[in-house]
């Protein structure tokens, strides 16, 4: 039933109030997702004593499924559930999954040279991953769609609204690493995973409370069809039961990573065969050229994220084994913070936002703005404290990616229009080329760090900072491409299929990233130190390969950019 009774009138800070509900829901969802992801590989290697190869395989299978399942979740929401119900379902699944991750069981141990693991705890772990995968599948594609629905057609505020929304994604990702990874690696894995679960509970509560601000835009297209009986139950409950059935399927798949990897390869081959057939049989010359241009851009995104996802794979293990962790080494007397201050500022943020929206509803805009200002100041103070004063870990340092996105986004948001006014704004293929080159160059500092550490001493963490900075410049160049290209270049009758292809390409990049990461796998013996010379050689070789893949593919895209630009016809 649509929740539109006495909807609150007016905007807040120049945008629909529902935007801020979606902002905080997505912020907490990303907090839980990236908090868990920052810990995942280290948890597998250190607690369950997976080999590097097994850890990378599971990381790739998990990442692939996380980006593939939203294709199904978005389809079910469009045709049946509506976005609001899909987001709630996804939130419930995510809460169950993240809280399940907090169950550790007994730590794996070596007995006569054989690793003995708590198989019951591992099954809970796999089931929790399956719940998270299905939860992301229902929540992720639909919360973004809700944001678009909140604005009237051709509303000039839409772009800035999405800019605010994506800021929520990066704020959540940034604090996730600083909080969840720090707690997990410092106090125990269950505390890090538990914090991610509590964050998702906060996001779900925020969304349930704020449904009145969605103004009925996220309801099912045909409620009567949703109530229709399919056998003994309604179609709506059939979808809910089917989603839990999907969890059971994914639970088995995630334990057999080769099936996920193999399925991705088969899907890639099937899509290629369909695409060639569609071009030959169903497209005009203009459509054919635009579709080829689109697939080339999607393929560039695939290459980029195969490089980018090393940040949660080989970069994490390299940081753990071969880099110093403390960014500034500052301390005030004997001051050692017990927990990051972000825990407190994040905990208060939903309450402050709810209070601000309620104040706005009651005609007290001054109080509402003051509460939002207090919220922003609290988050800024917390992250400054946590970055400077809190000792970092390999997992918590993954905050650097989101941190540089937050810093660079306003600069690039100004840069592209400034260049456009002067006729210098690069075309999509050229931006793709620049993004790929920078992604490749990001591995140069990592190569230098590997060479430095191979002598036996930990290399400086500032090599990692430099690598993230260069990588995020690449992402800023590449970010205007992607989903917008799908909607602009795809033949209208297959735009949904091409959107699915875009997400499946992203999923495939996760699988490829895991396979690349395995090139730097080390056979570590529990209790023994890392052979720094061997590790430096293996990581250095991987990073050099990533350098040439990024720079090489960027040069290729730059060379073919005039042709691709011509194939795009009137699309900029």
Secondary structure, 3 states (H helix, E strand, C coil): CCCCCCCCCCEECCEEHHHHHHHHHHHHHHHHHHHHHHHHHHHHHHCCCCCHHHHHHHHHHHHHHHHHHHHHHHHHHHHHHCHHHHHHHHHHHHHHHHHHHCCCCCCCEEECCEEECCHHHHHHHHHHHHHHHHHHHHHHHHHHHHHHHCCCCCCCCHHHHHHHHHHHHHHHHHHHHHHHHHHHHHCCHHHHHHHHHHHHHHHHHHHHHHHHHHCCCCCCCCHHHHHCEECCEEHHHHHHHHHHHHHHHHHHHCCCHHHHHHHHHHHHHHHHHHHHHHHHHHCCHHHHHHHHHHHHHHHHHHHHHHHHHHHHCHHHHHHHHHECCCCCCCCCCCCCCCCCCHHHHHHHHHHHHHHHHHHHHCCCHHHHHHHHHHHHHHHHHHHHHHHHHCCCCCCHHHHHHHHHHHHHHHHHHHHHHHHHHCCCCCCHHHHHHHHHHHHHHHHHHHHHHHHHHCCCCCECCHHHHHHHHHHHHHHHHHCCCCHHHHHHHCCHHHHHHHHHHHHHHHHHHHHHHHHHHHHHCCCCCCCCCCCHHHHHHHHHHHHHHHHHHHHHHHHHHHHHHHHHHHHCCCCC
